[in-house]
Amino acid sequence: MNKRIADGEARDRLIIWIRRRMEEFGITIDALAASIEHDRRHPPLYRDARGNEWNGQGPMPGWLQAAKHAGVDPDFFRIAAKPAAQDAGTQEATAASRQMDLFT
């Protein structure tokens, strides 16, 4: 019970912090909703170990350009398709081949 109360209090404090930052930077609920919708329509296609993402639109970001210039195939950073789109065997084979790219 105490953990649930603590979690609820932490959540409430986080919401207050977010609302204050939104006000500080002039971010409206509508702008936030539009940003979320944009992200849903344009999910990231590439992600590195630091969490940098790129949806494939616009110029290639610096982190991916640097990796490419270092000889890393950009497809190494490609995010795998959703599991529903592939069967388990295909997913395992894809993951294994992507891991091997690091060592070849």
N, C-alpha and C positions, 0 to 999 in steps of 0.2 A: 504494500500500500504506500509506504513512504517513497519508494522508488518512483511510483506513478505520479505522486505529488511533485517530486523533484523534477521529473521529466516534464510535467505540465508547466511548472514554474520556469524551467529553462526555455521551453517553447515560447511561453509568453514573453520572456525577456528578449528572445531572438526576434519575435514579431515586432516588438517595440523598436529594437535596434534597426531592423529593416525599414520600418516605416519612417524613422528619423532620417536614415540615409536617403530614402526616396525623396523626402521633402527637401533635404539639403541639396540634392542634385537636380531637383525639379522633375523627377520621374513620376509620371501619373500612372494610375492603374491601367488606363487604356494603352499607354505606351508599353507597359510591362506585358499586357495581354497580347499586343501586336508582336512583340519580340518573341514571346513563347510560341505563337502561331507560326511565325517565320521559321523558327528552329524546327518545328514539327514538319513543315513543308520542305525544309532543306537540311536534313540531318547530316552530321559530319561523315565524311567518307574516309578520312585519314586521321590517325591519332598517334602521338609519340608517347614515350614513357613518362613524360612530365605532364601529360594531360593536354598539351596543345592540340587543337583540332582544326581541320579545314574541310569545308563541304565541297571542294572542287570548283567553286565559283570564284571568279576574280583571279588576281595574280597569285602564284604559288607563294605561300608564306616563307619567311626567312629560315625557319627551322627545317622545313622540308627541302628548300633549295640547298642549304648547307649539307644535309644528308646526301642529297643527290650528287653534289659536287665531290663528296667524300667517297663516292662509288656505291652508295646504298640505293637499291632499286626502290623508288617511291611506293611500289606495290607492297613492300614489306610493312608499311605503315597503314595499309588499307584495312579498314574495319571489316570484319567478317560479316557476311549476310546474316539476317535473322535466322535462328534455328528452324523456323517453320519453312523457310525457303530451301533448306538442304536436309538430306537425311544424315543420320549420325556418322555413317561411314565416310561420306564425303567431307563432313566437317573435320573428322580426325585426320584424313589425308591432307586436307588443305592446311590445317594447323601444323602438321609435321613438315610439309614442304616449305612453309613460311619460316619455320624455325631453322631448317637446314640452310636457308639463304644466308644466314648470319655467318656460317662457317665455310662457305664455298668461295 
